[in-house]
Amino acid sequence: MSWAFLRDLLSGVNKYSTGIGRIWVAVVFVFRLLVYVAAAENIWKHEHDEFECNIKQPGCENVCFDHFFPVSHIRLWALQLIMVSTPSLLVVFHVAYRENREKHHNRKLYKNPGKIDGGLLCTYLISLILKTGLEIVFLVLFYKLYNGFKIPRHVKCDIKPCPITVDCYISKHTEKMIFLYFLVATSCLCIILNLGELSYLFFKYSIKCYLKRHVKKQQ
Amino acid sequence: MDWGALHTILGGVNKHSTSIGKIWLTVLFIFRIMILVVAAERVWGDEQQDFVCNTLQPGCRNVCYDHFFPISHIRLWALQLIFVSTPALLVAMHVAYRRHEKKRQFRKGDQKCEFKDMEEIRKQRFHIEGSLWWTYTSSIFFRLIFEAVFMYAFYFMYDGFRMPRLMKCSAWPCPNTVDCFVSRPTEKTVFTIFMIAVSSICILLNVAELCYLLTKFFLRRSKRAGNSKQQPNHENKEETKQNEMNELISDSCQNTVIGFSS
């Protein structure tokens, strides 16, 4: 089980997406997943070993690191990627349900089981809303946990067993900040794409409904 | 998701590229991505652990390392390769869109479309003309811009392309100006120069491809202008009408506007 699994999952979703949905998948693959695996993971690899406090007291470094970094940035990033990709599975399940139904009844119930209309449209809209919601939740979590999108260069720690207020230094501070901003920027881009797709689908189907009613009235 | 997946995506674009484009893609994968993964990552692997400062002051090493290497070479190269490969995705998306349109026409049973089955549509190679020419040319233009921006960022951040052996650091909490030693400076310089050289070659290939496409475009235009001037003299009215009809039919096959599928 690795990121390849997520990649295969999302490739399956791509089939039933709109054009904007496909752009979203491309952005997630290239600018989030690939950047995470190829670059970001290695920056945070030895963050605990490289976290240094100006004291020899055993346990002080561990306690201070745990206090200032309850959940590492890179783990939050990975969780965000997984959570944000999962709502798309709802669409895949719904299409599979439609195809199963057709098989069960042994006749064609839908013009095209993969076409986004009726119940599948609702599922698609729900998945978009969930994706956007989860992105926002993670961005807020990042903001709250780390007091804004900042990584300090050094922190002052006085938790037991540290005998006094010690200076602790974080490694690769600038590089981590750059990639954190990159994460926030791509997250915002994905939120904009999701909102764009929501509006597009909403307007498209409102206009379709309106035209249908208009034609019926005329008839 | 890794470089292999990027290779799969870009490999699809290869079919619709010019010959220079295919050479560029090969250079990208063999001399940049493969070298990055197989060699460069090992050279920079121990960069912070083996960055040594002549002091026992805790925190001094961290701060000095962060001061001299705001973003590691290896990460900058990875970002450069990702950004430089991305414009090719535009071409991939455009080709996928065209293919999708053709499949739709085929399914509708359009007599004007010249394909016999879906397999032929899937295997078809699109020529770089019409709107695809614009997409392709813009992708090369963006590639050039990204390459230039990253090369400049490199030069600006590291004051040239040489990795010094010794750096003098006086950032707090270092008690005085301490000597800090970089690990494997010569090997890093060699790889930096290699990557910069290959980057320059890629820039040259992109410029050549751009010139080639522009030349082809202007030649085609002048040929069409030349042909349209000659037509009233050499062809009779019936042949002119037939030619216009054929052009209309082939245009409508390529440019029929059907919205995004859903």
Contacts between the chains, C-beta under 8 A, distances in Angstrom:
chain1	res1	chain2	res2	distance
A	3	B	1	4.6
A	3	B	2	7.6
A	4	B	1	6.8
A	4	B	2	7.9
A	4	B	5	7.6
A	6	B	1	7.3
A	7	B	1	4.8
A	7	B	5	6.0
A	18	B	260	5.8
A	18	B	261	7.7
A	18	B	262	5.4
A	19	B	97	7.7
A	19	B	260	4.3
A	22	B	93	7.2
A	23	B	93	7.6
A	26	B	89	5.9
A	26	B	93	7.3
A	29	B	1	6.2
A	29	B	5	7.3
A	30	B	6	7.5
A	30	B	82	6.4
A	30	B	85	7.8
A	30	B	86	6.0
A	30	B	89	6.9
A	31	B	82	7.4
A	31	B	86	7.9
A	33	B	1	4.1
A	34	B	1	5.5
A	34	B	2	7.4
A	34	B	3	7.9
A	34	B	5	7.5
A	34	B	6	6.5
A	34	B	82	5.9
A	35	B	78	7.6
A	35	B	79	7.2
A	35	B	82	6.3
A	37	B	1	5.6
A	37	B	2	5.5
A	38	B	2	7.0
A	38	B	3	6.8
A	38	B	78	4.6
A	38	B	82	7.1
A	39	B	74	7.9
A	39	B	75	4.7
A	39	B	78	4.3
A	39	B	79	6.4
A	42	B	41	8.0
A	42	B	74	7.7
A	42	B	75	7.6
A	43	B	72	7.7
A	43	B	75	6.8
A	46	B	48	7.2
A	46	B	49	7.3
A	50	B	48	6.1
A	50	B	62	6.6
A	52	B	58	4.9
A	52	B	59	5.4
A	52	B	61	7.5
A	52	B	62	5.8
A	53	B	58	6.4
A	53	B	59	7.8
A	54	B	57	7.6
A	54	B	58	4.4
A	54	B	59	5.9
A	54	B	173	7.1
A	55	B	58	7.6
A	115	B	262	6.9
A	116	B	262	4.5
A	117	B	262	7.7
A	153	B	63	7.0
A	153	B	66	7.2
A	154	B	59	6.5
A	154	B	63	7.6
A	154	B	173	7.8
A	167	B	58	7.8
A	167	B	59	6.1
A	167	B	173	6.4
A	168	B	59	7.5
A	169	B	58	7.1
A	169	B	59	3.5
A	169	B	62	4.3
A	169	B	63	6.1
A	169	B	173	7.6
A	170	B	62	7.0
A	171	B	48	6.2
A	171	B	62	4.9
A	171	B	65	7.1
A	171	B	66	7.2
A	172	B	48	6.9
A	172	B	65	7.3
A	172	B	66	6.1
A	172	B	69	8.0
A	172	B	72	7.8
A	173	B	66	5.0
A	174	B	66	5.5
A	174	B	70	4.0
A	174	B	71	6.7
A	175	B	66	7.7
A	175	B	69	7.6
A	175	B	70	6.6
A	175	B	71	4.9
A	175	B	72	6.2
A	175	B	75	6.5
A	178	B	70	7.6
A	178	B	71	5.6
A	179	B	75	7.8
A	201	B	262	7.5
A	204	B	262	7.2
